Amino acid sequence: MKKITLILISFILLDMNLMAQLFNVDTIEISGKNAIVYFYDHLVDLAKEKDLTSLVGAKFRAEFDKIRFSKSTYILEVRNDDNYQYFIFQANDSKKKTPYFFDMHLVESKSQIEIKELIVYKKYKNKIIKTIDAKGVRGGAIYEHSLVAQKDPSIIGNGIQITKGIFDRVIPFREISAKMTELIASEL
């Protein structure tokens, strides 16, 4: 298990310019349609708000959970002939103690919505037309598309120590994309 402490994570995030925390990371085909995949990096958000070196153990988890359970992680955008569909993978606080803590929210619009408007749950919750339990889409603290994992790809799929008392596995996108695709295909 690789040890990556918050001090190292802080330096990596500062080095990579904290302006970027929402990324267009991929385009995948689902039921003959292209879905643009966006990823929101919660760790960057935390680094902007707090001094990561002062957060250890339960204090880190509490501060981090405030962010990841209030903001989207992955958003997939599908353009249809007459509308846009957004499939938003949002952590559900009531499932916090399970590894599969995501819900998938479906938002539809006649015109394209700026992706940044779909990050904060409180801002888009009135636009949700359907919520589905995203069973099988594993959650974590760090994902393949996180800046930390992009800086050191050798950690993808491996367990790491984030800070004292906090160990997590860097979730590879291939492990969750199949289930995401299956859930979205059922709604297209």
Biotite code that builds the C-alpha atoms (Angstrom):
import biotite.structure as struc

atoms = struc.array([
    struc.Atom([0.000, 0.000, 0.000], chain_id="A", res_id=1, res_name="MET", atom_name="CA", element="C"),
    struc.Atom([1.406, 3.328, -1.045], chain_id="A", res_id=2, res_name="LYS", atom_name="CA", element="C"),
    struc.Atom([1.531, 6.102, 1.526], chain_id="A", res_id=3, res_name="LYS", atom_name="CA", element="C"),
    struc.Atom([0.454, 9.481, 0.204], chain_id="A", res_id=4, res_name="ILE", atom_name="CA", element="C"),
    struc.Atom([0.067, 11.961, 2.998], chain_id="A", res_id=5, res_name="THR", atom_name="CA", element="C"),
    struc.Atom([-1.911, 15.167, 2.894], chain_id="A", res_id=6, res_name="LEU", atom_name="CA", element="C"),
    struc.Atom([1.316, 17.154, 2.874], chain_id="A", res_id=7, res_name="ILE", atom_name="CA", element="C"),
    struc.Atom([2.294, 15.505, -0.417], chain_id="A", res_id=8, res_name="LEU", atom_name="CA", element="C"),
    struc.Atom([-1.246, 15.851, -1.763], chain_id="A", res_id=9, res_name="ILE", atom_name="CA", element="C"),
    struc.Atom([-1.175, 19.556, -0.844], chain_id="A", res_id=10, res_name="SER", atom_name="CA", element="C"),
    struc.Atom([2.036, 20.113, -2.794], chain_id="A", res_id=11, res_name="PHE", atom_name="CA", element="C"),
    struc.Atom([0.728, 18.159, -5.802], chain_id="A", res_id=12, res_name="ILE", atom_name="CA", element="C"),
    struc.Atom([-2.508, 20.139, -5.865], chain_id="A", res_id=13, res_name="LEU", atom_name="CA", element="C"),
    struc.Atom([-0.753, 23.475, -5.474], chain_id="A", res_id=14, res_name="LEU", atom_name="CA", element="C"),
    struc.Atom([1.684, 22.521, -8.216], chain_id="A", res_id=15, res_name="ASP", atom_name="CA", element="C"),
    struc.Atom([-1.173, 21.732, -10.622], chain_id="A", res_id=16, res_name="MET", atom_name="CA", element="C"),
    struc.Atom([-2.987, 25.073, -10.267], chain_id="A", res_id=17, res_name="ASN", atom_name="CA", element="C"),
    struc.Atom([-6.091, 24.743, -8.152], chain_id="A", res_id=18, res_name="LEU", atom_name="CA", element="C"),
    struc.Atom([-8.275, 26.475, -10.709], chain_id="A", res_id=19, res_name="MET", atom_name="CA", element="C"),
    struc.Atom([-9.134, 23.174, -12.388], chain_id="A", res_id=20, res_name="ALA", atom_name="CA", element="C"),
    struc.Atom([-11.445, 20.898, -10.452], chain_id="A", res_id=21, res_name="GLN", atom_name="CA", element="C"),
    struc.Atom([-14.079, 20.090, -13.076], chain_id="A", res_id=22, res_name="LEU", atom_name="CA", element="C"),
    struc.Atom([-12.732, 18.081, -15.991], chain_id="A", res_id=23, res_name="PHE", atom_name="CA", element="C"),
    struc.Atom([-14.079, 16.700, -19.263], chain_id="A", res_id=24, res_name="ASN", atom_name="CA", element="C"),
    struc.Atom([-12.423, 13.285, -18.942], chain_id="A", res_id=25, res_name="VAL", atom_name="CA", element="C"),
    struc.Atom([-13.893, 11.049, -21.631], chain_id="A", res_id=26, res_name="ASP", atom_name="CA", element="C"),
    struc.Atom([-16.589, 10.382, -24.209], chain_id="A", res_id=27, res_name="THR", atom_name="CA", element="C"),
    struc.Atom([-18.189, 6.953, -24.110], chain_id="A", res_id=28, res_name="ILE", atom_name="CA", element="C"),
    struc.Atom([-20.831, 5.349, -26.291], chain_id="A", res_id=29, res_name="GLU", atom_name="CA", element="C"),
    struc.Atom([-24.049, 4.251, -24.624], chain_id="A", res_id=30, res_name="ILE", atom_name="CA", element="C"),
    struc.Atom([-26.842, 2.696, -26.681], chain_id="A", res_id=31, res_name="SER", atom_name="CA", element="C"),
    struc.Atom([-25.498, 4.304, -29.866], chain_id="A", res_id=32, res_name="GLY", atom_name="CA", element="C"),
    struc.Atom([-25.231, 7.769, -28.331], chain_id="A", res_id=33, res_name="LYS", atom_name="CA", element="C"),
    struc.Atom([-22.146, 9.654, -27.190], chain_id="A", res_id=34, res_name="ASN", atom_name="CA", element="C"),
    struc.Atom([-21.996, 10.579, -23.524], chain_id="A", res_id=35, res_name="ALA", atom_name="CA", element="C"),
    struc.Atom([-19.506, 13.230, -22.494], chain_id="A", res_id=36, res_name="ILE", atom_name="CA", element="C"),
    struc.Atom([-18.058, 12.372, -19.084], chain_id="A", res_id=37, res_name="VAL", atom_name="CA", element="C"),
    struc.Atom([-17.198, 15.110, -16.579], chain_id="A", res_id=38, res_name="TYR", atom_name="CA", element="C"),
    struc.Atom([-15.455, 14.610, -13.246], chain_id="A", res_id=39, res_name="PHE", atom_name="CA", element="C"),
    struc.Atom([-15.476, 16.944, -10.229], chain_id="A", res_id=40, res_name="TYR", atom_name="CA", element="C"),
    struc.Atom([-12.444, 16.651, -7.946], chain_id="A", res_id=41, res_name="ASP", atom_name="CA", element="C"),
    struc.Atom([-13.618, 17.004, -4.340], chain_id="A", res_id=42, res_name="HIS", atom_name="CA", element="C"),
    struc.Atom([-10.071, 16.877, -2.997], chain_id="A", res_id=43, res_name="LEU", atom_name="CA", element="C"),
    struc.Atom([-9.193, 20.047, -4.920], chain_id="A", res_id=44, res_name="VAL", atom_name="CA", element="C"),
    struc.Atom([-12.281, 21.674, -3.437], chain_id="A", res_id=45, res_name="ASP", atom_name="CA", element="C"),
    struc.Atom([-11.149, 20.718, 0.079], chain_id="A", res_id=46, res_name="LEU", atom_name="CA", element="C"),
    struc.Atom([-7.639, 22.022, -0.600], chain_id="A", res_id=47, res_name="ALA", atom_name="CA", element="C"),
    struc.Atom([-9.106, 25.383, -1.634], chain_id="A", res_id=48, res_name="LYS", atom_name="CA", element="C"),
    struc.Atom([-11.104, 25.644, 1.600], chain_id="A", res_id=49, res_name="GLU", atom_name="CA", element="C"),
    struc.Atom([-8.797, 24.131, 4.217], chain_id="A", res_id=50, res_name="LYS", atom_name="CA", element="C"),
    struc.Atom([-5.145, 23.653, 5.067], chain_id="A", res_id=51, res_name="ASP", atom_name="CA", element="C"),
    struc.Atom([-4.879, 19.950, 4.294], chain_id="A", res_id=52, res_name="LEU", atom_name="CA", element="C"),
    struc.Atom([-1.851, 19.482, 6.516], chain_id="A", res_id=53, res_name="THR", atom_name="CA", element="C"),
    struc.Atom([-4.008, 20.288, 9.570], chain_id="A", res_id=54, res_name="SER", atom_name="CA", element="C"),
    struc.Atom([-6.620, 17.656, 8.742], chain_id="A", res_id=55, res_name="LEU", atom_name="CA", element="C"),
    struc.Atom([-5.970, 14.153, 10.050], chain_id="A", res_id=56, res_name="VAL", atom_name="CA", element="C"),
    struc.Atom([-8.143, 11.143, 10.795], chain_id="A", res_id=57, res_name="GLY", atom_name="CA", element="C"),
    struc.Atom([-11.765, 11.853, 11.625], chain_id="A", res_id=58, res_name="ALA", atom_name="CA", element="C"),
    struc.Atom([-11.263, 15.600, 11.119], chain_id="A", res_id=59, res_name="LYS", atom_name="CA", element="C"),
    struc.Atom([-10.209, 15.014, 7.504], chain_id="A", res_id=60, res_name="PHE", atom_name="CA", element="C"),
    struc.Atom([-13.120, 12.626, 6.890], chain_id="A", res_id=61, res_name="ARG", atom_name="CA", element="C"),
    struc.Atom([-15.671, 15.073, 8.353], chain_id="A", res_id=62, res_name="ALA", atom_name="CA", element="C"),
    struc.Atom([-14.469, 18.018, 6.262], chain_id="A", res_id=63, res_name="GLU", atom_name="CA", element="C"),
    struc.Atom([-14.109, 15.914, 3.121], chain_id="A", res_id=64, res_name="PHE", atom_name="CA", element="C"),
    struc.Atom([-17.561, 14.345, 3.529], chain_id="A", res_id=65, res_name="ASP", atom_name="CA", element="C"),
    struc.Atom([-19.171, 17.800, 3.760], chain_id="A", res_id=66, res_name="LYS", atom_name="CA", element="C"),
    struc.Atom([-17.952, 18.411, 0.215], chain_id="A", res_id=67, res_name="ILE", atom_name="CA", element="C"),
    struc.Atom([-18.349, 15.017, -1.448], chain_id="A", res_id=68, res_name="ARG", atom_name="CA", element="C"),
    struc.Atom([-21.875, 14.472, -0.107], chain_id="A", res_id=69, res_name="PHE", atom_name="CA", element="C"),
    struc.Atom([-23.058, 17.879, -1.301], chain_id="A", res_id=70, res_name="SER", atom_name="CA", element="C"),
    struc.Atom([-21.481, 17.945, -4.778], chain_id="A", res_id=71, res_name="LYS", atom_name="CA", element="C"),
    struc.Atom([-21.564, 15.688, -7.825], chain_id="A", res_id=72, res_name="SER", atom_name="CA", element="C"),
    struc.Atom([-18.669, 13.384, -8.679], chain_id="A", res_id=73, res_name="THR", atom_name="CA", element="C"),
    struc.Atom([-19.388, 12.286, -12.257], chain_id="A", res_id=74, res_name="TYR", atom_name="CA", element="C"),
    struc.Atom([-21.776, 13.922, -14.731], chain_id="A", res_id=75, res_name="ILE", atom_name="CA", element="C"),
    struc.Atom([-22.534, 12.380, -18.112], chain_id="A", res_id=76, res_name="LEU", atom_name="CA", element="C"),
    struc.Atom([-24.145, 14.533, -20.802], chain_id="A", res_id=77, res_name="GLU", atom_name="CA", element="C"),
    struc.Atom([-26.099, 12.981, -23.689], chain_id="A", res_id=78, res_name="VAL", atom_name="CA", element="C"),
    struc.Atom([-27.424, 15.095, -26.561], chain_id="A", res_id=79, res_name="ARG", atom_name="CA", element="C"),
    struc.Atom([-30.579, 13.773, -28.185], chain_id="A", res_id=80, res_name="ASN", atom_name="CA", element="C"),
    struc.Atom([-32.418, 15.106, -31.235], chain_id="A", res_id=81, res_name="ASP", atom_name="CA", element="C"),
    struc.Atom([-34.807, 17.170, -29.119], chain_id="A", res_id=82, res_name="ASP", atom_name="CA", element="C"),
    struc.Atom([-33.137, 17.563, -25.718], chain_id="A", res_id=83, res_name="ASN", atom_name="CA", element="C"),
    struc.Atom([-30.132, 17.055, -23.458], chain_id="A", res_id=84, res_name="TYR", atom_name="CA", element="C"),
    struc.Atom([-30.008, 14.468, -20.706], chain_id="A", res_id=85, res_name="GLN", atom_name="CA", element="C"),
    struc.Atom([-27.668, 14.719, -17.737], chain_id="A", res_id=86, res_name="TYR", atom_name="CA", element="C"),
    struc.Atom([-26.884, 11.718, -15.586], chain_id="A", res_id=87, res_name="PHE", atom_name="CA", element="C"),
    struc.Atom([-25.442, 13.000, -12.319], chain_id="A", res_id=88, res_name="ILE", atom_name="CA", element="C"),
    struc.Atom([-23.697, 10.648, -9.907], chain_id="A", res_id=89, res_name="PHE", atom_name="CA", element="C"),
    struc.Atom([-24.144, 12.249, -6.513], chain_id="A", res_id=90, res_name="GLN", atom_name="CA", element="C"),
    struc.Atom([-23.112, 10.733, -3.184], chain_id="A", res_id=91, res_name="ALA", atom_name="CA", element="C"),
    struc.Atom([-26.096, 10.139, -0.916], chain_id="A", res_id=92, res_name="ASN", atom_name="CA", element="C"),
    struc.Atom([-25.401, 10.949, 2.738], chain_id="A", res_id=93, res_name="ASP", atom_name="CA", element="C"),
    struc.Atom([-27.799, 8.257, 3.952], chain_id="A", res_id=94, res_name="SER", atom_name="CA", element="C"),
    struc.Atom([-25.572, 5.626, 2.262], chain_id="A", res_id=95, res_name="LYS", atom_name="CA", element="C"),
    struc.Atom([-22.351, 7.031, 3.719], chain_id="A", res_id=96, res_name="LYS", atom_name="CA", element="C"),
    struc.Atom([-21.435, 3.833, 5.549], chain_id="A", res_id=97, res_name="LYS", atom_name="CA", element="C"),
    struc.Atom([-21.570, 1.691, 2.387], chain_id="A", res_id=98, res_name="THR", atom_name="CA", element="C"),
    struc.Atom([-19.079, 1.520, -0.507], chain_id="A", res_id=99, res_name="PRO", atom_name="CA", element="C"),
    struc.Atom([-21.918, 2.070, -2.994], chain_id="A", res_id=100, res_name="TYR", atom_name="CA", element="C"),
    struc.Atom([-23.137, 5.468, -1.854], chain_id="A", res_id=101, res_name="PHE", atom_name="CA", element="C"),
    struc.Atom([-24.160, 7.023, -5.175], chain_id="A", res_id=102, res_name="PHE", atom_name="CA", element="C"),
    struc.Atom([-27.546, 7.944, -6.545], chain_id="A", res_id=103, res_name="ASP", atom_name="CA", element="C"),
    struc.Atom([-27.957, 8.768, -10.220], chain_id="A", res_id=104, res_name="MET", atom_name="CA", element="C"),
    struc.Atom([-30.063, 11.870, -10.847], chain_id="A", res_id=105, res_name="HIS", atom_name="CA", element="C"),
    struc.Atom([-31.585, 12.401, -14.276], chain_id="A", res_id=106, res_name="LEU", atom_name="CA", element="C"),
    struc.Atom([-31.996, 15.976, -15.476], chain_id="A", res_id=107, res_name="VAL", atom_name="CA", element="C"),
    struc.Atom([-33.420, 16.804, -18.911], chain_id="A", res_id=108, res_name="GLU", atom_name="CA", element="C"),
    struc.Atom([-33.425, 20.131, -20.713], chain_id="A", res_id=109, res_name="SER", atom_name="CA", element="C"),
    struc.Atom([-34.393, 21.452, -24.148], chain_id="A", res_id=110, res_name="LYS", atom_name="CA", element="C"),
    struc.Atom([-31.162, 23.469, -24.158], chain_id="A", res_id=111, res_name="SER", atom_name="CA", element="C"),
    struc.Atom([-27.678, 22.685, -22.961], chain_id="A", res_id=112, res_name="GLN", atom_name="CA", element="C"),
    struc.Atom([-26.980, 23.362, -19.276], chain_id="A", res_id=113, res_name="ILE", atom_name="CA", element="C"),
    struc.Atom([-23.571, 24.551, -18.138], chain_id="A", res_id=114, res_name="GLU", atom_name="CA", element="C"),
    struc.Atom([-22.004, 21.592, -16.365], chain_id="A", res_id=115, res_name="ILE", atom_name="CA", element="C"),
    struc.Atom([-20.886, 23.761, -13.448], chain_id="A", res_id=116, res_name="LYS", atom_name="CA", element="C"),
    struc.Atom([-24.604, 24.342, -12.720], chain_id="A", res_id=117, res_name="GLU", atom_name="CA", element="C"),
    struc.Atom([-24.957, 20.609, -12.026], chain_id="A", res_id=118, res_name="LEU", atom_name="CA", element="C"),
    struc.Atom([-22.232, 20.326, -9.386], chain_id="A", res_id=119, res_name="ILE", atom_name="CA", element="C"),
    struc.Atom([-23.968, 21.542, -6.225], chain_id="A", res_id=120, res_name="VAL", atom_name="CA", element="C"),
    struc.Atom([-26.995, 19.401, -5.375], chain_id="A", res_id=121, res_name="TYR", atom_name="CA", element="C"),
    struc.Atom([-28.947, 22.307, -3.849], chain_id="A", res_id=122, res_name="LYS", atom_name="CA", element="C"),
    struc.Atom([-28.652, 24.219, -7.139], chain_id="A", res_id=123, res_name="LYS", atom_name="CA", element="C"),
    struc.Atom([-29.974, 21.477, -9.416], chain_id="A", res_id=124, res_name="TYR", atom_name="CA", element="C"),
    struc.Atom([-32.291, 19.429, -7.164], chain_id="A", res_id=125, res_name="LYS", atom_name="CA", element="C"),
    struc.Atom([-35.444, 21.133, -8.513], chain_id="A", res_id=126, res_name="ASN", atom_name="CA", element="C"),
    struc.Atom([-34.502, 20.038, -12.054], chain_id="A", res_id=127, res_name="LYS", atom_name="CA", element="C"),
    struc.Atom([-34.274, 16.316, -11.194], chain_id="A", res_id=128, res_name="ILE", atom_name="CA", element="C"),
    struc.Atom([-36.935, 14.262, -12.965], chain_id="A", res_id=129, res_name="ILE", atom_name="CA", element="C"),
    struc.Atom([-35.821, 10.887, -11.646], chain_id="A", res_id=130, res_name="LYS", atom_name="CA", element="C"),
    struc.Atom([-33.463, 9.470, -9.002], chain_id="A", res_id=131, res_name="THR", atom_name="CA", element="C"),
    struc.Atom([-32.105, 5.947, -9.250], chain_id="A", res_id=132, res_name="ILE", atom_name="CA", element="C"),
    struc.Atom([-30.055, 4.030, -6.701], chain_id="A", res_id=133, res_name="ASP", atom_name="CA", element="C"),
    struc.Atom([-26.694, 3.634, -8.462], chain_id="A", res_id=134, res_name="ALA", atom_name="CA", element="C"),
    struc.Atom([-26.075, 0.145, -7.087], chain_id="A", res_id=135, res_name="LYS", atom_name="CA", element="C"),
    struc.Atom([-22.732, -1.160, -8.225], chain_id="A", res_id=136, res_name="GLY", atom_name="CA", element="C"),
    struc.Atom([-21.112, 2.252, -8.723], chain_id="A", res_id=137, res_name="VAL", atom_name="CA", element="C"),
    struc.Atom([-18.445, 2.205, -6.037], chain_id="A", res_id=138, res_name="ARG", atom_name="CA", element="C"),
    struc.Atom([-17.527, 5.419, -4.299], chain_id="A", res_id=139, res_name="GLY", atom_name="CA", element="C"),
    struc.Atom([-14.271, 6.528, -2.743], chain_id="A", res_id=140, res_name="GLY", atom_name="CA", element="C"),
    struc.Atom([-12.174, 9.519, -1.803], chain_id="A", res_id=141, res_name="ALA", atom_name="CA", element="C"),
    struc.Atom([-9.854, 9.451, -4.802], chain_id="A", res_id=142, res_name="ILE", atom_name="CA", element="C"),
    struc.Atom([-10.673, 8.367, -8.346], chain_id="A", res_id=143, res_name="TYR", atom_name="CA", element="C"),
    struc.Atom([-8.595, 7.743, -11.439], chain_id="A", res_id=144, res_name="GLU", atom_name="CA", element="C"),
    struc.Atom([-9.502, 11.224, -12.697], chain_id="A", res_id=145, res_name="HIS", atom_name="CA", element="C"),
    struc.Atom([-8.428, 12.996, -9.481], chain_id="A", res_id=146, res_name="SER", atom_name="CA", element="C"),
    struc.Atom([-5.489, 15.352, -9.925], chain_id="A", res_id=147, res_name="LEU", atom_name="CA", element="C"),
    struc.Atom([-3.472, 13.326, -7.410], chain_id="A", res_id=148, res_name="VAL", atom_name="CA", element="C"),
    struc.Atom([-3.930, 10.136, -9.461], chain_id="A", res_id=149, res_name="ALA", atom_name="CA", element="C"),
    struc.Atom([-3.164, 11.964, -12.695], chain_id="A", res_id=150, res_name="GLN", atom_name="CA", element="C"),
    struc.Atom([0.124, 13.144, -11.223], chain_id="A", res_id=151, res_name="LYS", atom_name="CA", element="C"),
    struc.Atom([1.027, 9.580, -10.120], chain_id="A", res_id=152, res_name="ASP", atom_name="CA", element="C"),
    struc.Atom([-0.922, 7.017, -12.206], chain_id="A", res_id=153, res_name="PRO", atom_name="CA", element="C"),
    struc.Atom([0.795, 4.129, -10.394], chain_id="A", res_id=154, res_name="SER", atom_name="CA", element="C"),
    struc.Atom([-1.643, 4.631, -7.497], chain_id="A", res_id=155, res_name="ILE", atom_name="CA", element="C"),
    struc.Atom([-4.742, 3.918, -9.650], chain_id="A", res_id=156, res_name="ILE", atom_name="CA", element="C"),
    struc.Atom([-6.380, 0.711, -8.428], chain_id="A", res_id=157, res_name="GLY", atom_name="CA", element="C"),
    struc.Atom([-4.171, 0.576, -5.342], chain_id="A", res_id=158, res_name="ASN", atom_name="CA", element="C"),
    struc.Atom([-4.730, 1.373, -1.706], chain_id="A", res_id=159, res_name="GLY", atom_name="CA", element="C"),
    struc.Atom([-3.128, 4.536, -0.386], chain_id="A", res_id=160, res_name="ILE", atom_name="CA", element="C"),
    struc.Atom([-2.842, 6.299, 2.923], chain_id="A", res_id=161, res_name="GLN", atom_name="CA", element="C"),
    struc.Atom([-4.337, 9.744, 2.533], chain_id="A", res_id=162, res_name="ILE", atom_name="CA", element="C"),
    struc.Atom([-3.599, 10.914, 6.067], chain_id="A", res_id=163, res_name="THR", atom_name="CA", element="C"),
    struc.Atom([-3.102, 9.401, 9.487], chain_id="A", res_id=164, res_name="LYS", atom_name="CA", element="C"),
    struc.Atom([-5.861, 6.851, 9.993], chain_id="A", res_id=165, res_name="GLY", atom_name="CA", element="C"),
    struc.Atom([-7.399, 7.315, 6.520], chain_id="A", res_id=166, res_name="ILE", atom_name="CA", element="C"),
    struc.Atom([-6.703, 4.642, 3.923], chain_id="A", res_id=167, res_name="PHE", atom_name="CA", element="C"),
    struc.Atom([-8.548, 4.394, 0.634], chain_id="A", res_id=168, res_name="ASP", atom_name="CA", element="C"),
    struc.Atom([-8.305, 2.780, -2.760], chain_id="A", res_id=169, res_name="ARG", atom_name="CA", element="C"),
    struc.Atom([-7.964, 4.916, -5.886], chain_id="A", res_id=170, res_name="VAL", atom_name="CA", element="C"),
    struc.Atom([-11.011, 3.881, -7.927], chain_id="A", res_id=171, res_name="ILE", atom_name="CA", element="C"),
    struc.Atom([-10.247, 3.062, -11.595], chain_id="A", res_id=172, res_name="PRO", atom_name="CA", element="C"),
    struc.Atom([-12.867, 4.473, -13.976], chain_id="A", res_id=173, res_name="PHE", atom_name="CA", element="C"),
    struc.Atom([-13.200, 1.138, -15.813], chain_id="A", res_id=174, res_name="ARG", atom_name="CA", element="C"),
    struc.Atom([-14.532, -0.431, -12.599], chain_id="A", res_id=175, res_name="GLU", atom_name="CA", element="C"),
    struc.Atom([-17.447, 1.972, -12.323], chain_id="A", res_id=176, res_name="ILE", atom_name="CA", element="C"),
    struc.Atom([-18.090, 2.959, -15.950], chain_id="A", res_id=177, res_name="SER", atom_name="CA", element="C"),
    struc.Atom([-19.689, -0.379, -16.901], chain_id="A", res_id=178, res_name="ALA", atom_name="CA", element="C"),
    struc.Atom([-22.345, -0.004, -14.203], chain_id="A", res_id=179, res_name="LYS", atom_name="CA", element="C"),
    struc.Atom([-22.828, 3.689, -15.038], chain_id="A", res_id=180, res_name="MET", atom_name="CA", element="C"),
    struc.Atom([-23.340, 2.726, -18.686], chain_id="A", res_id=181, res_name="THR", atom_name="CA", element="C"),
    struc.Atom([-25.865, 0.051, -17.749], chain_id="A", res_id=182, res_name="GLU", atom_name="CA", element="C"),
    struc.Atom([-27.878, 2.457, -15.576], chain_id="A", res_id=183, res_name="LEU", atom_name="CA", element="C"),
    struc.Atom([-27.864, 5.187, -18.220], chain_id="A", res_id=184, res_name="ILE", atom_name="CA", element="C"),
    struc.Atom([-28.778, 2.790, -21.063], chain_id="A", res_id=185, res_name="ALA", atom_name="CA", element="C"),
    struc.Atom([-31.930, 1.860, -19.160], chain_id="A", res_id=186, res_name="SER", atom_name="CA", element="C"),
    struc.Atom([-32.993, 5.528, -19.278], chain_id="A", res_id=187, res_name="GLU", atom_name="CA", element="C"),
    struc.Atom([-32.163, 6.392, -22.898], chain_id="A", res_id=188, res_name="LEU", atom_name="CA", element="C"),
])
